[in-house]
Amino acid sequence: MVGAVVAIHVARFGNVLFCSLLTNMSRKRQPINCKFQLVMGLSGMRGSIAYILALKCSEDLKLGGGGVIVFVTIWIALFTVLRISHLDSSSLRAASLAR
């Protein structure tokens, strides 16, 4: 379980860093700086970790309620992305990235 969470973090930050590198190679003005890459990496962690934990829980319980756990987790992740993600603006301001 801990290995899965670590793997998700490594994959997420690796993906952000690699895509940012490719983007920065193709455009010269306004490159994606390290602070912005950190915010991009951290902002995507909520849903991915919740989803992997729900899948693991649904496998471990064997009570027949695993599908409900995954369904509710997906709806909570969608809610946080669509309604609560405006709180990310405060973290952008704290990192001096707000426009």
WOHU-V672294 format. One line per field, one symbol per residue. phi: phi as a letter, one per 20 degrees, with the letter a starting at -180 (. if undefined). A space follows every 10 residues. Layout:
BEGIN
phi->???
END
This chain:
BEGIN
phi->.fffffffff ffffffffff fffffeceel ffefffffff fffeegffff ffffffffff fldnefffff ffffffffff feddffffff ffffeldfd
END
